[in-house]
Amino acid sequence: MKQLFIYTILLGCLLQTSCEKLLDIDSSHAVSEKNFWNSHEDTRTALISVYGLMRAALADNNAFWMYGELRQGDFTAIQRQDLKAIIRGDLRAQYPLLQSLSNWRRFYAVINAANMFLEHVGEVKARDPKYTDQNMRVDIAQMRFMRAYTYFCLVTVWGDVPLITASHDGVFTNKPREKQETVLAFIEKEMLQSAEDLPYRYSADDPQQLGNYYNESNARWMGTLARKLTAYAMLAHVAAWQGKYVDASVYGRFVLDNYGKAGSFYLSTEDLTRRGGYFHWKQHNHILGFNFDWGHVDASFSGHLEELSLARPVINKALPDIYIPKDTILSVFDQPLDERFSLDTLTGAPTSQRYFTSFSSQVPIFSKVKEIQDGGTTDPSFRIYSSSILVTRLENITLLQAEALAVIGQRQGAIDLLNTIRDLRRIKKYDAATEGDLIDAIFRERRKELMGEGWRWFDLIRLQKIKQDDPAFLELIRNGGIYWPVANEVLTQNPLIKQNPYWQ
């Protein structure tokens, strides 16, 4: 009962809009009660609440896809003007959706809750003899990772952001934005230190986490908590974002050498795209997932890609909010027999439609992700979804490692990794004579493989930093236009926060 009470207050404070504090977050009140921070049950409650707040931050207004998939991406909007504004990069347009997405307060709710955990966890250790040194060490590592991951989300969306590492019991001192280089250095340090203490799996007799974690079996925790592989996978992404490709290759190599220890494996196209497949609930193969488990009454109408992308015949909805035009599909999926999508070269009929349904119609339906209800139903009358928000996956890291090796000159290693993904999707191996530049080929494969998974915009940024062949995009990077504006509400509450110059 206490766990439900604490999480409810945390979430309620996240959604509260009238608070006058710097970040408009009052989540600390719930976890600073005198009856809290006394037992290991309290640390479990607080820890799970941090994950819950992060899930809420990414799912709210479908933020995960709004930030990473829509802007200058493959999707187009049919009717919704707010989505069209995001796609064309008009982020100051006066729509409630854009105003909400410009406000970073929900991410600082996660940070504040993690800070609070780190400040109070020692009290539990002093009061509850059942809370072991190892349990506390693993918990601290998770909270440090989650705080660092949240800051990475903030940096990739807003650039320079305030760096806050203390809860101040919910009463914040106004702080200006910190240079993103400083924040990124903090992120890397925190993730590296957390990686040292995180296990490969929980409740699986890992030397760094013996016994059942919080008296729950391995099935309870699979894919839902930060693990050692999670930290190194995100370190690879952090390094690549900074253009530190030697470091990215080191972190990526760790993932590729050790993924089996965490229960990860490469996905067949069928398992990637089928109902009840990779996007279903929680799995060992999720390097980190924020799941919406139908069995735990967690499925929802909103906060899923399906809410935007599905329509008839998959669900009873006349048209999707977003779709990928036929011309784009044909230009991207240009390899015969590609299991994700391909056309017969003689008849023009689809030979595979795993990514798209109703290709012959005017508006093809992007149906790569379709976890309706419990993942098993094919009844189009249901419009409640249970797909997980997945931070990254092994195929993503494989292509990121190929990118890193290509940049630092290890060409053959990059080609081998690129072909690893191509072999999975049953398409021919890379041929420089017909396909041209290796970097371009790797990013083309990322575009296909990760379509709809929230990476397209960030990939475009990294590609231009490497290639530097699009003057307009390079100007956007130089002027800070790749970042979102800061919400007026934040600027009003804290005069030390300055608007991104591009959006002034």
C-alpha positions as CSV (number, residue, x, y, z in Angstrom):
1,M,0.0,0.0,0.0
2,K,2.9,2.4,0.9
3,Q,4.5,1.7,-2.5
4,L,1.3,2.6,-4.4
5,F,0.9,5.7,-2.2
6,I,4.4,6.9,-2.8
7,Y,4.3,6.3,-6.6
8,T,0.9,8.0,-6.8
9,I,2.3,11.2,-5.1
10,L,5.4,11.1,-7.2
11,L,3.4,10.9,-10.4
12,G,0.9,13.5,-9.1
13,C,3.6,15.9,-8.4
14,L,5.1,15.3,-11.9
15,L,1.8,16.4,-13.4
16,Q,1.2,19.3,-11.1
17,T,1.5,22.6,-13.1
18,S,1.0,25.3,-10.4
19,C,4.2,24.8,-8.4
20,E,6.5,27.9,-8.2
21,K,9.7,26.0,-7.6
22,L,12.5,26.1,-10.2
23,L,11.7,22.9,-11.9
24,D,8.0,22.7,-10.9
25,I,8.6,19.4,-9.2
26,D,7.5,18.6,-5.6
27,S,8.2,14.9,-5.6
28,S,10.5,14.9,-2.6
29,H,7.7,15.6,-0.1
30,A,6.4,12.0,-0.4
31,V,9.7,10.3,0.2
32,S,10.9,12.5,3.0
33,E,8.1,11.5,5.3
34,K,9.2,10.4,8.8
35,N,7.8,6.9,8.1
36,F,9.9,6.5,5.0
37,W,13.6,5.5,4.5
38,N,13.4,3.0,7.4
39,S,13.5,-0.4,5.6
40,H,14.6,-2.1,2.4
41,E,10.9,-2.1,1.4
42,D,11.2,1.7,1.2
43,T,14.3,1.6,-1.0
44,R,12.5,-0.8,-3.3
45,T,9.5,1.5,-3.5
46,A,11.7,4.6,-4.2
47,L,13.8,2.8,-6.7
48,I,10.8,1.5,-8.7
49,S,9.3,5.0,-8.6
50,V,12.3,6.4,-10.4
51,Y,11.8,3.9,-13.2
52,G,8.1,4.8,-13.2
53,L,8.8,8.5,-13.5
54,M,11.2,7.9,-16.4
55,R,8.6,5.8,-18.2
56,A,6.1,8.6,-17.6
57,A,8.5,11.2,-18.9
58,L,9.1,9.3,-22.1
59,A,5.5,8.3,-22.7
60,D,3.9,11.6,-22.0
61,N,2.6,13.0,-25.3
62,N,4.6,10.2,-27.0
63,A,7.7,12.3,-26.2
64,F,10.1,9.4,-27.0
65,W,9.0,9.4,-30.7
66,M,8.3,13.2,-30.9
67,Y,11.9,14.0,-30.1
68,G,13.6,11.2,-31.9
69,E,11.5,10.0,-34.8
70,L,9.4,12.8,-36.3
71,R,11.6,15.8,-37.1
72,Q,12.9,15.6,-40.7
73,G,12.2,11.9,-40.5
74,D,10.5,9.4,-42.7
75,F,7.0,9.9,-41.2
76,T,4.5,12.5,-42.4
77,A,1.3,13.6,-40.7
78,I,-2.1,13.4,-42.4
79,Q,-4.2,16.0,-40.5
80,R,-2.7,17.0,-37.2
81,Q,-1.0,20.4,-37.6
82,D,1.0,20.0,-34.4
83,L,2.7,16.9,-35.7
84,K,3.3,18.6,-39.0
85,A,5.0,21.5,-37.1
86,I,7.4,19.0,-35.4
87,I,8.2,17.2,-38.7
88,R,9.2,20.5,-40.4
89,G,11.1,21.8,-37.3
90,D,8.7,24.6,-36.4
91,L,9.1,24.0,-32.7
92,R,7.9,27.4,-31.6
93,A,4.5,26.9,-33.1
94,Q,1.7,27.7,-30.7
95,Y,0.3,24.2,-30.1
96,P,-0.3,22.7,-26.6
97,L,1.7,19.6,-27.6
98,L,4.8,21.6,-28.5
99,Q,4.5,23.7,-25.3
100,S,4.4,20.5,-23.3
101,L,7.3,18.9,-25.1
102,S,9.4,22.0,-24.6
103,N,9.1,21.7,-20.8
104,W,11.8,19.6,-19.3
105,R,10.3,19.4,-15.8
106,R,9.2,15.8,-16.1
107,F,12.8,14.7,-16.6
108,Y,13.9,16.7,-13.6
109,A,11.3,14.8,-11.6
110,V,13.3,11.7,-12.4
111,I,16.6,13.4,-11.4
112,N,15.1,14.8,-8.2
113,A,13.8,11.3,-7.2
114,A,17.2,9.7,-8.0
115,N,19.0,12.4,-6.0
116,M,16.7,11.9,-3.1
117,F,17.4,8.1,-3.1
118,L,21.1,8.6,-3.2
119,E,20.9,11.1,-0.2
120,H,18.7,8.9,2.0
121,V,19.7,5.3,1.2
122,G,22.3,5.3,3.9
123,E,19.5,5.9,6.5
124,V,17.9,2.6,5.5
125,K,21.3,0.8,5.8
126,A,21.7,2.1,9.3
127,R,18.1,1.1,10.3
128,D,17.4,-2.2,8.6
129,P,19.9,-5.0,9.1
130,K,18.2,-6.9,6.3
131,Y,19.4,-4.3,3.8
132,T,22.8,-5.6,2.8
133,D,25.9,-3.9,1.6
134,Q,25.5,-5.6,-1.8
135,N,21.8,-4.6,-2.1
136,M,22.7,-1.0,-1.3
137,R,25.6,-1.0,-3.7
138,V,23.5,-2.3,-6.6
139,D,20.7,0.1,-5.8
140,I,23.0,3.1,-5.8
141,A,24.5,2.0,-9.1
142,Q,21.0,1.9,-10.7
143,M,20.1,5.3,-9.4
144,R,23.4,6.8,-10.6
145,F,22.8,5.2,-14.0
146,M,19.2,6.4,-14.2
147,R,20.2,9.9,-13.3
148,A,22.9,9.9,-15.9
149,Y,20.6,8.4,-18.6
150,T,18.0,11.1,-17.8
151,Y,20.6,13.8,-18.3
152,F,21.6,12.2,-21.6
153,C,18.0,12.6,-22.7
154,L,18.0,16.2,-21.6
155,V,21.3,17.0,-23.4
156,T,20.2,15.4,-26.7
157,V,17.0,17.4,-26.7
158,W,17.9,20.7,-25.2
159,G,21.7,20.9,-25.3
160,D,22.9,23.0,-22.3
161,V,20.8,22.1,-19.2
162,P,21.1,22.7,-15.4
163,L,23.2,20.1,-13.7
164,I,21.5,19.3,-10.4
165,T,22.9,16.6,-8.2
166,A,21.1,17.3,-4.9
167,S,17.4,17.3,-4.0
168,H,17.5,20.1,-1.5
169,D,14.4,18.5,-0.1
170,G,12.4,19.8,-3.0
171,V,13.3,23.5,-2.6
172,F,15.7,24.4,-5.4
173,T,18.1,27.2,-5.8
174,N,17.9,28.7,-9.2
175,K,20.7,27.4,-11.4
176,P,21.7,28.4,-14.9
177,R,22.2,26.0,-17.8
178,E,25.5,24.1,-17.7
179,K,27.5,23.6,-20.9
180,Q,26.5,20.3,-22.4
181,E,30.2,19.2,-22.4
182,T,30.2,19.5,-18.6
183,V,27.0,17.5,-18.4
184,L,28.2,14.8,-20.8
185,A,31.4,14.4,-18.8
186,F,29.3,13.9,-15.7
187,I,27.1,11.4,-17.5
188,E,30.1,9.4,-18.7
189,K,31.7,9.3,-15.2
190,E,28.4,8.3,-13.5
191,M,27.7,5.5,-16.1
192,L,31.2,4.1,-15.8
193,Q,31.1,4.0,-12.0
194,S,27.6,2.5,-12.0
195,A,28.8,-0.2,-14.5
196,E,31.3,-1.4,-12.0
197,D,28.6,-2.4,-9.5
198,L,25.8,-3.5,-11.8
199,P,25.1,-7.2,-12.5
200,Y,24.5,-8.8,-15.8
201,R,21.2,-10.1,-14.5
202,Y,19.2,-9.9,-11.3
203,S,18.2,-12.9,-9.1
204,A,20.5,-15.1,-11.2
205,D,23.4,-15.6,-8.8
206,D,25.5,-13.0,-10.5
207,P,28.6,-12.4,-8.3
208,Q,27.6,-8.7,-8.0
209,Q,24.0,-9.5,-7.0
210,L,23.6,-12.8,-5.2
211,G,20.3,-14.3,-4.2
212,N,16.8,-13.1,-5.1
213,Y,16.8,-9.3,-5.6
214,Y,14.2,-7.9,-3.2
215,N,12.9,-11.5,-2.8
216,E,11.8,-11.7,-6.4
217,S,12.8,-14.2,-9.0
218,N,14.7,-13.4,-12.2
219,A,11.5,-13.3,-14.2
220,R,10.3,-10.3,-12.3
221,W,13.3,-8.1,-13.2
222,M,14.2,-9.2,-16.7
223,G,14.9,-6.3,-19.0
224,T,13.3,-3.7,-16.6
225,L,16.3,-2.6,-14.5
226,A,19.6,-1.1,-15.5
227,R,22.3,-3.7,-15.8
228,K,26.0,-3.8,-16.7
229,L,25.2,-4.2,-20.4
230,T,22.8,-1.3,-20.1
231,A,25.5,1.0,-18.8
232,Y,28.0,0.1,-21.5
233,A,25.5,0.3,-24.3
234,M,24.5,3.8,-23.3
235,L,28.1,4.7,-22.8
236,A,28.6,3.8,-26.5
237,H,25.7,6.1,-27.5
238,V,27.0,8.9,-25.3
239,A,30.5,8.7,-26.8
240,A,29.2,8.6,-30.4
241,W,27.0,11.7,-29.7
242,Q,30.2,13.5,-28.7
243,G,32.1,12.2,-31.8
244,K,34.5,10.3,-29.4
245,Y,34.5,7.3,-31.7
246,V,37.5,5.5,-30.2
247,D,35.7,5.5,-26.8
248,A,32.4,4.5,-28.5
249,S,34.2,1.5,-30.1
250,V,35.6,0.4,-26.7
251,Y,32.2,0.5,-25.0
252,G,30.5,-1.1,-28.0
253,R,33.0,-3.9,-28.0
254,F,32.2,-4.7,-24.4
255,V,28.5,-5.1,-25.3
256,L,29.3,-7.3,-28.3
257,D,31.7,-9.4,-26.3
258,N,29.3,-9.9,-23.3
259,Y,25.7,-9.7,-24.5
260,G,25.1,-13.4,-23.9
261,K,25.8,-13.0,-20.2
262,A,22.8,-10.6,-20.0
263,G,20.5,-12.9,-22.0
264,S,20.6,-10.7,-25.1
265,F,20.7,-12.2,-28.6
266,Y,20.2,-11.1,-32.3
267,L,16.6,-11.0,-33.5
268,S,15.1,-12.7,-36.4
269,T,12.9,-10.4,-38.5
270,E,9.9,-12.4,-37.4
271,D,10.6,-12.0,-33.7
272,L,11.3,-8.3,-34.3
273,T,7.9,-7.6,-35.9
274,R,5.4,-10.2,-34.8
275,R,2.7,-9.7,-32.2
276,G,4.1,-10.9,-28.9
277,G,7.6,-10.4,-30.2
278,Y,10.4,-8.2,-29.2
279,F,8.3,-5.1,-28.3
280,H,6.1,-7.3,-26.0
281,W,6.2,-6.5,-22.2
282,K,9.6,-7.3,-20.6
283,Q,12.3,-9.7,-21.8
284,H,15.9,-10.6,-21.0
285,N,16.7,-9.4,-24.5
286,H,15.7,-5.9,-23.6
287,I,18.9,-4.1,-22.7
288,L,16.6,-1.7,-20.9
289,G,12.9,-1.4,-21.5
290,F,10.1,0.6,-19.8
291,N,7.3,-1.9,-20.1
292,F,3.5,-1.6,-20.1
293,D,2.5,-5.1,-18.9
294,W,-1.1,-6.0,-19.7
295,G,-0.9,-8.7,-17.0
296,H,0.0,-6.0,-14.4
297,V,-2.8,-3.7,-15.6
298,D,-0.2,-1.4,-17.2
299,A,-1.4,-1.4,-20.8
300,S,-2.6,2.0,-22.0
301,F,-4.2,4.0,-24.8
302,S,-1.4,6.5,-25.0
303,G,2.4,6.6,-24.8
304,H,2.9,4.0,-27.6
305,L,3.9,4.4,-31.2
306,E,0.8,2.4,-32.1
307,E,-1.4,5.3,-31.0
308,L,0.0,7.3,-33.8
309,S,0.9,4.8,-36.5
310,L,-1.9,2.1,-36.6
311,A,-5.2,2.2,-38.4
312,R,-7.4,-0.1,-40.5
313,P,-7.1,-3.1,-41.0
314,V,-5.0,-3.5,-37.8
315,I,-7.3,-1.4,-35.6
316,N,-10.6,0.3,-36.1
317,K,-9.3,3.8,-37.0
318,A,-9.9,5.3,-40.4
319,L,-6.4,6.8,-40.8
320,P,-3.2,6.9,-38.8
321,D,-1.9,10.1,-37.4
322,I,1.4,9.5,-39.1
323,Y,2.5,7.3,-42.0
324,I,5.5,6.8,-44.3
325,P,4.7,7.6,-47.9
326,K,5.1,5.0,-50.6
327,D,7.9,6.8,-52.4
328,T,9.9,7.0,-49.2
329,I,9.3,3.3,-48.5
330,L,10.5,2.3,-51.9
331,S,13.6,4.5,-51.8
332,V,14.6,3.2,-48.4
333,F,13.8,-0.5,-48.8
334,D,15.6,-0.9,-52.2
335,Q,17.0,-4.4,-51.6
336,P,15.2,-7.4,-53.1
337,L,14.0,-10.0,-50.6
338,D,14.5,-7.8,-47.5
339,E,12.5,-9.5,-44.9
340,R,11.4,-6.1,-43.4
341,F,9.8,-5.0,-46.6
342,S,10.5,-5.6,-50.3
343,L,8.7,-5.9,-53.6
344,D,8.8,-8.6,-56.3
345,T,10.9,-7.1,-59.1
346,L,8.7,-8.7,-61.8
347,T,5.2,-8.2,-60.4
348,G,5.7,-5.3,-58.1
349,A,3.8,-7.1,-55.4
350,P,5.2,-7.1,-51.9
351,T,7.2,-10.1,-51.0
352,S,7.5,-9.1,-47.4
353,Q,5.2,-6.7,-45.5
354,R,6.5,-7.1,-41.9
355,Y,7.0,-3.4,-41.5
356,F,4.0,-2.2,-43.5
357,T,0.4,-3.3,-43.9
358,S,-1.9,-2.2,-46.8
359,F,1.0,-1.1,-49.0
360,S,-1.4,-1.0,-52.0
361,S,-3.6,1.6,-50.3
362,Q,-2.9,5.3,-50.5
363,V,-1.8,5.4,-46.9
364,P,0.4,2.4,-46.0
365,I,0.2,1.4,-42.3
366,F,3.5,1.2,-40.4
367,S,2.8,-2.0,-38.4
368,K,6.3,-3.0,-37.3
369,V,5.1,-2.4,-33.7
370,K,1.6,-3.7,-32.9
371,E,1.3,-4.9,-29.3
372,I,-2.5,-4.6,-28.9
373,Q,-3.9,-5.5,-25.5
374,D,-1.8,-8.5,-24.3
375,G,0.1,-8.9,-27.6
376,G,-2.0,-11.8,-28.8
377,T,-5.2,-10.2,-30.0
378,T,-5.9,-9.6,-33.6
379,D,-9.3,-8.0,-32.8
380,P,-9.2,-4.5,-34.4
381,S,-11.8,-3.2,-31.9
382,F,-9.1,-3.0,-29.3
383,R,-7.1,0.2,-29.0
384,I,-5.2,-0.4,-25.8
385,Y,-1.5,-1.1,-26.2
386,S,1.2,-2.9,-24.2
387,S,4.4,-2.3,-26.2
388,S,7.5,-1.3,-24.3
389,I,9.6,1.8,-24.7
390,L,13.0,0.3,-25.6
391,V,16.1,2.4,-25.0
392,T,18.4,0.4,-27.4
393,R,19.0,-3.1,-28.6
394,L,21.8,-5.3,-29.7
395,E,21.3,-4.6,-33.4
396,N,21.4,-0.9,-32.7
397,I,24.7,-1.3,-30.8
398,T,26.1,-3.5,-33.6
399,L,25.4,-0.7,-36.2
400,L,26.7,1.9,-33.8
401,Q,29.9,-0.1,-33.5
402,A,30.2,-0.4,-37.3
403,E,29.8,3.4,-37.4
404,A,32.6,3.9,-34.8
405,L,34.9,1.5,-36.6
406,A,34.3,3.1,-40.0
407,V,35.1,6.6,-38.6
408,I,38.3,5.5,-36.9
409,G,39.5,3.7,-40.0
410,Q,38.9,0.0,-39.1
411,R,37.0,-0.6,-42.3
412,Q,36.8,-4.4,-42.5
413,G,35.5,-4.6,-38.9
414,A,32.8,-2.1,-39.8
415,I,31.8,-4.0,-42.9
416,D,31.6,-7.3,-41.0
417,L,29.3,-5.7,-38.4
418,L,27.1,-4.1,-41.1
419,N,26.9,-7.5,-42.8
420,T,25.9,-9.1,-39.5
421,I,22.6,-7.1,-39.7
422,R,22.2,-7.6,-43.4
423,D,22.5,-11.4,-42.9
424,L,19.8,-11.2,-40.3
425,R,17.4,-9.5,-42.8
426,R,18.4,-11.8,-45.7
427,I,19.8,-9.1,-47.9
428,K,23.1,-9.1,-49.9
429,K,26.3,-8.1,-48.2
430,Y,27.8,-4.6,-48.6
431,D,29.4,-3.9,-51.9
432,A,31.4,-0.7,-52.1
433,A,31.5,-0.7,-55.9
434,T,27.7,-0.5,-56.2
435,E,26.7,1.1,-52.9
436,G,29.4,3.7,-52.4
437,D,30.5,5.2,-49.1
438,L,30.6,2.9,-46.1
439,I,29.4,5.5,-43.6
440,D,26.4,6.2,-45.8
441,A,25.6,2.5,-46.1
442,I,25.8,2.0,-42.3
443,F,23.4,4.9,-41.7
444,R,21.0,3.6,-44.5
445,E,20.9,0.3,-42.6
446,R,20.2,2.1,-39.3
447,R,17.4,3.9,-41.0
448,K,15.8,0.6,-42.1
449,E,16.5,-1.4,-39.0
450,L,15.6,1.2,-36.4
451,M,12.6,2.8,-38.1
452,G,10.0,3.8,-35.6
453,E,12.3,3.3,-32.6
454,G,13.1,6.9,-31.9
455,W,16.6,7.2,-33.4
456,R,16.1,8.9,-36.8
457,W,16.7,12.5,-35.8
458,F,19.7,11.8,-33.6
459,D,21.2,9.7,-36.4
460,L,20.8,12.6,-38.9
461,I,22.7,14.8,-36.5
462,R,25.6,12.3,-36.1
463,L,25.7,11.6,-39.8
464,Q,26.1,15.3,-40.6
465,K,28.8,15.8,-38.0
466,I,30.7,13.0,-39.7
467,K,30.0,13.8,-43.4
468,Q,29.6,17.6,-43.3
469,D,28.0,17.6,-46.7
470,D,24.7,19.4,-46.0
471,P,25.2,23.1,-45.5
472,A,21.7,23.8,-44.2
473,F,21.9,21.0,-41.6
474,L,25.4,22.1,-40.6
475,E,24.1,25.6,-40.1
476,L,21.4,24.2,-37.9
477,I,24.0,22.3,-35.8
478,R,26.2,25.4,-35.5
479,N,23.3,27.7,-34.4
480,G,21.8,25.2,-31.9
481,G,18.7,24.7,-34.1
482,I,19.0,20.9,-33.6
483,Y,17.8,21.4,-30.0
484,W,14.3,22.2,-28.7
485,P,13.4,25.6,-27.3
486,V,12.9,25.8,-23.6
487,A,9.3,26.3,-22.5
488,N,8.2,29.8,-21.5
489,E,7.1,28.4,-18.1
490,V,10.6,27.3,-17.3
491,L,12.0,30.7,-18.4
492,T,9.5,32.5,-16.2
493,Q,10.2,30.5,-13.1
494,N,13.9,30.9,-13.3
495,P,15.5,34.0,-14.8
496,L,18.9,32.3,-14.9
497,I,17.7,30.0,-17.6
498,K,18.3,31.6,-21.1
499,Q,16.5,30.5,-24.2
500,N,18.4,28.6,-26.8
501,P,19.8,31.4,-29.1
502,Y,18.3,29.8,-32.2
503,W,14.8,30.1,-30.8
504,Q,15.1,33.6,-29.3
